[in-house]
Amino acid sequence: MYLCGITPKPTDRFGRKNLALGKVALGAENYVQWEYFKSTTKLLDELKKKKYTILAIEQNKKSKLLHKIKIPKSKKTKTALVFGNEVKGLPKIILKQTDKIIEIPMKGKKESLNVSVAFGIAIFKLS
């Protein structure tokens, strides 16, 4: 898992545990491998060099519905999912770096999901 920008990290700059994050992560922060990048654009550049397919999960006029997306699956396929802020979404500069923009269909008046819920839906469907 790559954490970028203002996303909280499991540890502070001195290596001490982030107690607030630990409270909501319920210990998962001890088992999930993570790395921090200050710049999402630089991270995506690195992943593209490593031949990752970059998928943004976002509502956008160019987005394709999640249930209509087919991702080729093989041991050589590497895919990165990019999620943005629950209110502002992903910036245009990030969307331009992605290979596809995928939208989770929603009903009703709300237009955003908690990022952990969106991740769960996307990873279930794509895997």
C-alpha positions in Angstrom: 0.0 0.0 0.0 1.3 3.4 -0.9 0.3 6.4 1.2 0.6 9.8 -0.4 0.3 13.5 0.5 -1.6 14.3 3.7 -2.7 10.6 4.3 -1.9 9.7 7.8 0.9 7.1 8.3 1.1 4.3 10.8 4.2 6.0 12.3 5.4 9.5 12.8 8.7 10.9 11.5 10.4 9.5 14.7 9.1 6.0 14.1 6.5 6.2 16.9 3.1 4.6 16.4 0.3 6.8 15.3 -2.2 6.0 18.1 -5.2 7.6 16.4 -4.6 5.6 13.2 -4.0 2.4 15.3 -7.3 2.9 17.0 -9.3 2.8 13.7 -7.0 0.3 11.9 -7.5 -2.2 14.8 -4.0 -3.6 14.4 -4.0 -3.9 10.6 -1.3 -1.3 10.5 1.1 -3.9 11.9 0.5 -6.4 9.1 -0.1 -4.3 5.9 3.1 -3.3 4.1 3.1 0.4 3.3 5.4 3.0 1.9 5.0 6.8 1.9 5.4 9.1 -1.1 4.9 12.8 -0.6 4.0 13.2 -4.3 1.4 11.0 -5.9 2.5 12.0 -9.4 6.0 10.9 -8.7 4.7 7.6 -7.3 2.6 7.0 -10.4 5.7 7.8 -12.6 7.6 5.1 -10.7 4.8 2.6 -11.0 4.4 3.2 -14.8 8.2 2.5 -15.2 7.5 -0.8 -13.5 4.8 -1.5 -16.0 1.8 -1.1 -13.7 -1.7 -0.5 -15.1 -3.0 2.6 -13.2 -6.7 2.6 -12.4 -8.3 5.6 -10.8 -11.5 5.1 -8.8 -13.4 8.3 -9.4 -16.6 9.8 -10.8 -15.7 11.5 -14.1 -17.1 12.2 -17.5 -14.5 9.8 -18.9 -15.1 7.0 -16.3 -16.3 3.5 -17.1 -18.6 1.7 -14.7 -16.8 -0.8 -12.4 -19.0 -3.8 -13.4 -18.2 -3.2 -17.1 -14.4 -3.2 -16.7 -12.3 -6.3 -17.6 -8.8 -6.4 -16.2 -6.5 -9.0 -17.9 -5.3 -11.4 -15.2 -1.9 -13.1 -15.3 1.1 -13.4 -13.1 2.7 -10.6 -15.1 -0.2 -8.2 -14.7 0.4 -5.5 -12.1 -2.4 -3.1 -11.3 -2.5 -0.1 -9.0 -5.7 1.4 -7.7 -5.7 5.1 -7.0 -8.2 6.7 -4.6 -8.7 10.3 -3.7 -10.2 12.5 -1.1 -13.8 11.6 -0.2 -14.9 15.1 -0.8 -12.6 16.5 -3.5 -11.7 13.3 -5.3 -8.6 13.0 -7.5 -7.0 16.1 -9.1 -7.0 16.3 -12.9 -3.2 16.0 -12.9 -3.5 12.5 -11.3 -6.3 11.5 -13.6 -4.2 12.3 -16.6 -1.6 9.8 -15.4 -4.0 6.9 -15.1 -4.8 4.3 -17.7 -8.5 4.1 -16.9 -10.9 5.9 -14.7 -13.4 3.6 -13.0 -16.6 4.7 -11.4 -18.6 2.8 -8.7 -22.3 3.1 -9.6 -24.3 4.8 -6.8 -28.0 5.3 -6.2 -29.6 8.2 -4.4 -28.3 11.6 -3.8 -24.9 11.0 -2.2 -21.9 10.9 -4.6 -19.1 9.7 -2.5 -18.1 6.7 -0.4 -15.7 6.3 2.4 -12.3 5.4 0.8 -12.2 2.0 2.7 -15.7 1.1 1.4 -14.8 2.1 -2.1 -11.6 0.1 -1.9 -13.5 -3.0 -0.7 -16.0 -2.8 -3.5 -13.3 -2.2 -6.2 -10.9 -4.9 -5.1 -13.8 -7.4 -4.7 -15.0 -6.8 -8.2 -11.6 -6.5 -9.9 -10.2 -9.6 -8.2 
